[in-house]
């Protein structure tokens, strides 16, 4: 019989500290592949309900074992997604590309128009109550003061406005998500390899994600497994509500912006809808940022549907419509779609967005709010344990079933049944 002596408490602490340090170093060294893993995990998380539906409803009848049935459900999910993507690529993408190219060609003209309007407004002396503002006996002209301070003649050079290359911007965004894991190959081969690895990670996460979670729970001490399950429940509540809620809001607001732009006669309505939908993934400020491209397009064009609507009047109408959409979103859509899943103050969200942009670029901006909400969950747990309080009171409230509220009609029906029962008993006694 082979025996193994147990470790002392000091040995356990040293080994645990060494393992934690090695894990932290590994994460730092492999940080370049973390965006790919994060994207795979998010997509797998979003597609898991479809996999569950196919497994439990479509493949429920049959002699297949659960693991094999789960794998087939994942493959069928891939087929559904591939069919959807193919339809989108054939029907919607060509129109988007066409409008995107037109929008890209319009950007230099829009910037020049914006520069001309700004120069014209800044080139006039400022006045107060009809009297010009004098500095050293001379009228104060903002543009002239800027020229004297910077030594630059044109406003474009002051603001450093340059033409935007949308193709390069898109490629840079895709590259930031996939990471430089395969820099030894280039071009299309790199994209193919990245897509294959992304789909492979998604497949195993959708098929065996529950097993990974259970294995992680089993690794924790027995006394703390309940706490781990409650932590995962709270984190699942936050991420489930945020990711699917933001996706729903993006679809709704993108569609609403497209319809509004079409009715107003704005150029490139599909692009404006796409911009509004994508900016919804930036919490608190994304919907406000979507107003600027729409107002800029309206300022330099005329309506295709409403006669004599152009220039500043067109921009003002566009701003009012977009502000109305944002108020509808804030008052009606967000409480019903998102609920109180994050419950973060907008100031905290803005700080989180800035920090996320610094640490992880665009992906950090998108995931900043749920990441801060997750840190709050861990902080609430630690605080509750330190203060001997329940760290998750909200979980018990959500898990508790709500008692049914009896309506007046239901109460009348109950009273009528009671009267009939008593009459039947009295008749039987007689």
JOBEL-V434163 format. One record per residue. RES is the residue in one small letter. PHI is phi in whole degrees, -180 to 180 (NA if undefined). PSI is psi in whole degrees, 0 to 359 (NA if undefined). D_FIRST is the distance of its C-alpha to the first C-alpha in Angstrom with 1 decimal. Layout:
RES;PHI;PSI;D_FIRST  RES;PHI;PSI;D_FIRST
This chain:
x;NA;128;0.0  x;-92;126;3.8  x;-112;154;6.4  x;-134;122;10.0  x;-69;147;13.0  x;-76;154;15.8  x;-80;146;19.1  x;-75;167;22.2  x;-63;323;25.3  x;-65;318;27.1  x;-63;317;24.5  x;-61;318;24.5  x;-65;318;28.3  x;-65;313;28.5  x;-63;317;26.2  x;-64;319;28.1  x;-65;318;31.4  x;-63;318;30.6  x;-63;317;29.6  x;-63;318;32.9  x;-64;317;34.9  x;-64;321;33.6  x;-65;319;34.3  x;-64;318;37.8  x;-64;321;38.5  x;-65;319;37.4  x;-64;319;39.7  x;-66;319;42.5  x;-71;328;42.1  x;-102;22;41.9  x;-64;340;44.7  x;-69;333;47.0  x;-93;355;45.0  x;-62;322;44.8  x;-59;320;48.2  x;-64;318;47.1  x;-65;319;44.0  x;-64;317;46.1  x;-64;317;48.7  x;-62;318;46.1  x;-65;318;44.5  x;-65;313;48.0  x;-64;319;49.2  x;-64;322;46.1  x;-66;320;46.5  x;-71;328;50.1  x;-89;350;49.6  x;-59;319;46.7  x;-58;322;49.2  x;-66;321;50.8  x;-63;316;47.4  x;-62;321;46.6  x;-64;315;50.1  x;-65;320;49.8  x;-68;317;46.4  x;-87;335;47.3  x;-107;314;51.0  x;-82;318;51.5  x;-105;16;48.2  x;-68;327;47.3  x;-95;121;48.5  x;150;164;46.6  x;-85;8;43.4  x;-69;143;41.8  x;-72;160;38.4  x;-63;318;38.4  x;-65;319;36.9  x;-70;321;39.3  x;-63;322;42.2  x;-65;317;41.5  x;-63;319;41.7  x;-65;323;44.9  x;-63;321;46.3  x;-65;317;45.7  x;-63;318;47.5  x;-65;325;50.4  x;-63;318;50.6  x;-60;321;50.9  x;-65;317;53.7  x;-62;315;55.5  x;-65;320;55.3  x;-64;319;56.4  x;-63;317;59.4  x;-64;316;60.3  x;-64;321;60.1  x;-63;316;62.2  x;-62;317;64.9  x;-63;318;65.0  x;-64;325;65.2  x;-83;331;68.1  x;-104;311;70.0  x;-94;318;69.4  x;-59;317;68.2  x;-57;319;71.5  x;-66;321;73.6  x;-64;316;71.3  x;-62;318;71.5  x;-63;313;75.2  x;-70;329;75.7  x;-67;319;73.2  x;-64;317;75.3  x;-64;320;78.5  x;-66;321;77.0  x;-65;324;75.8  x;-71;335;79.3  x;-81;341;80.8  x;-60;312;78.7  x;-58;319;81.0  x;-64;319;84.0  x;-63;319;82.5  x;-67;321;81.6  x;-66;319;85.2  x;-64;319;86.7  x;-64;319;84.5  x;-64;316;85.5  x;-63;316;89.2  x;-64;319;89.1  x;-68;319;87.3  x;-64;320;89.7  x;-65;320;92.7  x;-74;328;91.4  x;-87;349;90.6  x;-89;3;93.8  x;-103;145;96.1  x;-64;141;96.9  x;-77;146;95.1  x;-136;158;97.3  x;-137;120;97.2  x;57;39;99.7  x;82;353;101.7  x;-105;133;102.0  x;-66;145;100.2  x;-81;125;97.7  x;-108;136;99.1  x;-128;119;97.2  x;57;35;99.4  x;81;3;102.3  x;-120;147;100.9  x;-60;144;99.3  x;-88;112;95.5  x;-110;111;94.3  x;-57;317;90.5  x;-65;320;90.3  x;-66;322;92.6  x;-65;320;90.6  x;-65;320;87.4  x;-64;317;89.2  x;-66;325;90.5  x;-77;324;87.0  x;-101;339;85.0  x;74;16;87.6  x;-110;138;86.7  x;-83;314;89.4  x;-100;146;87.6  x;-66;330;85.3  x;-62;320;82.9  x;-71;328;82.2  x;-65;315;81.6  x;-85;349;79.1  x;56;48;77.7  x;-81;129;77.8  x;-129;160;76.7  x;-71;141;76.5  x;-95;135;73.2  x;-102;101;71.4  x;-67;328;69.6  x;-66;313;67.9  x;-64;322;66.4  x;-62;317;65.4  x;-64;316;63.6  x;-64;321;61.8  x;-64;321;60.7  x;-64;316;59.3  x;-65;320;57.3  x;-64;325;56.0  x;-68;333;54.9  x;-81;318;52.8  x;-79;329;51.1  x;80;164;50.6  x;-88;43;50.7  x;-69;335;47.4  x;-129;59;49.2  x;-76;348;52.0  x;-76;349;51.8  x;-121;164;53.6  x;-138;172;56.7  x;65;223;59.0  x;-65;326;58.3  x;-63;322;55.0  x;-62;316;53.5  x;-63;318;54.6  x;-64;316;53.1  x;-64;317;49.7  x;-62;318;49.7  x;-65;319;50.7  x;-62;314;48.0  x;-67;323;45.2  x;-64;314;46.7  x;-65;324;46.8  x;-65;314;43.2  x;-62;318;41.9  x;-62;320;44.1  x;-60;310;42.8  x;-71;328;39.1  x;-69;320;40.0  x;-71;326;42.2  x;-80;317;39.7  x;-118;17;36.4  x;-60;317;37.8  x;-63;324;36.7  x;-67;320;33.1  x;-60;317;33.2  x;-64;317;34.5  x;-66;321;31.9  x;-63;320;29.0  x;-64;321;30.7  x;-65;319;30.9  x;-66;336;27.3  x;-75;341;26.4  x;-82;157;28.3  x;-58;150;27.2  x;-59;321;27.7  x;-67;336;30.6  x;-105;6;32.5  x;-67;326;32.2  x;-63;320;35.5  x;-65;320;37.2  x;-64;318;36.0  x;-63;321;37.4  x;-68;323;40.7  x;-62;314;40.9  x;-65;325;40.5  x;-64;314;43.1  x;-65;316;45.5  x;-64;320;45.0  x;-63;322;45.4  x;-62;316;48.6  x;-66;307;50.0  x;-72;324;49.3  x;-64;312;50.1  x;-66;321;53.4  x;-71;307;54.3  x;-64;310;53.5  x;-72;328;55.0  x;-66;316;57.8  x;-66;323;58.8  x;-64;319;58.7  x;-65;315;61.0  x;-63;321;63.3  x;-63;317;63.5  x;-65;315;64.6  x;-67;312;67.1  x;-72;326;68.6  x;-64;317;68.8  x;-66;318;70.6  x;-64;320;72.9  x;-67;321;73.8  x;-63;315;74.5  x;-65;316;76.8  x;-64;317;78.5  x;-64;322;79.1  x;-67;317;80.5  x;-68;324;82.9  x;-77;344;84.0  x;83;26;84.6  x;-72;146;82.4  x;-71;152;81.6  x;54;56;78.1  x;-65;328;76.9  x;-65;320;73.8  x;-67;319;72.7  x;-63;321;73.5  x;-65;320;71.4  x;-65;318;68.5  x;-63;316;68.9  x;-62;318;69.0  x;-66;316;65.9  x;-68;321;63.8  x;-70;346;65.0  x;-64;338;63.7  x;-77;356;60.2  x;-99;104;61.4  x;-63;151;61.4  x;71;316;64.4  x;-115;350;66.6  x;-64;317;66.0  x;-66;329;68.6  x;-72;325;71.1  x;-66;332;70.6  x;-66;343;71.5  x;-71;328;75.0  x;-67;312;76.0  x;-63;325;76.0  x;-66;316;77.8  x;-67;323;80.4  x;-67;319;80.8  x;-64;319;81.4  x;-66;325;83.9  x;-65;331;85.7  x;-110;20;86.5  x;-148;179;87.3  x;-124;154;89.3  x;-68;140;88.1  x;-90;352;88.2  x;-121;333;88.7  x;-111;118;90.7  x;-64;147;94.2  x;62;21;95.2  x;-106;110;91.7  x;-159;169;90.7  x;62;224;89.9  x;-63;323;89.4  x;-65;318;90.1  x;-63;318;87.6  x;-64;320;85.0  x;-64;316;85.8  x;-62;319;85.5  x;-64;318;82.1  x;-62;318;80.8  x;-64;317;81.9  x;-65;315;80.3  x;-66;322;77.0  x;-64;323;77.0  x;-63;319;77.6  x;-62;319;74.6  x;-66;323;72.5  x;-69;321;73.7  x;-62;318;73.0  x;-62;313;69.5  x;-69;324;69.0  x;-88;322;70.6  x;-107;309;69.7  x;-75;309;66.9  x;-60;314;64.4  x;-62;328;64.1  x;-85;327;63.6  x;-88;312;61.3  x;-91;326;59.3  x;65;216;59.7  x;-107;37;58.0  x;-64;319;54.9  x;-97;312;55.2  x;55;49;57.7  x;-113;142;58.3  x;-70;143;61.6  x;-56;326;63.4  x;-62;317;63.5  x;-64;321;59.7  x;-64;318;59.6  x;-64;316;62.0  x;-61;320;60.1  x;-65;322;56.9  x;-64;317;58.8  x;-63;316;60.0  x;-65;319;56.5  x;-64;321;55.0  x;-64;323;57.7  x;-69;321;56.9  x;-85;320;53.2  x;-138;17;53.0  x;67;221;56.5  x;-66;322;57.7  x;-64;324;54.2  x;-67;326;53.9  x;-64;316;57.3  x;-67;321;56.3  x;-98;9;52.9  x;-64;312;54.2  x;-64;309;55.0  x;-66;332;51.8  x;-66;317;49.7  x;-66;320;51.6  x;-63;324;51.2  x;-66;318;47.4  x;-62;325;47.4  x;-65;323;49.4  x;-62;314;46.8  x;-66;319;44.1  x;-63;321;46.6  x;-64;322;47.4  x;-65;313;43.8  x;-64;317;43.3  x;-63;317;46.6  x;-62;321;45.7  x;-70;323;42.4  x;-68;325;44.2  x;-98;8;47.0  x;57;45;45.0  x;-121;166;46.9  x;-70;117;46.1  x;-73;346;45.6  x;-132;65;46.6  x;-66;329;49.6  x;-68;329;51.1  x;-65;320;48.1  x;-67;324;48.7  x;-65;317;52.3  x;-69;326;51.9  x;-77;337;49.3  x;-71;131;51.5  x;-70;139;53.7  x;-82;132;57.4  x;-68;143;59.5  x;-67;141;62.2  x;-93;112;65.7  x;-69;130;68.2  x;-88;168;71.3  x;-64;320;74.7  x;-65;319;74.9  x;-65;320;71.6  x;-66;320;72.8  x;-63;322;76.1  x;-66;319;74.2  x;-63;317;72.0  x;-64;320;75.2  x;-66;320;77.0  x;-64;320;74.2  x;-63;318;74.1  x;-63;316;77.9  x;-64;322;77.7  x;-66;318;75.0  x;-65;319;77.1  x;-63;321;80.2  x;-66;320;78.3  x;-66;320;77.1  x;-66;323;80.6  x;-66;321;82.1  x;-67;325;79.6  x;-68;324;80.5  x;-70;NA;84.2
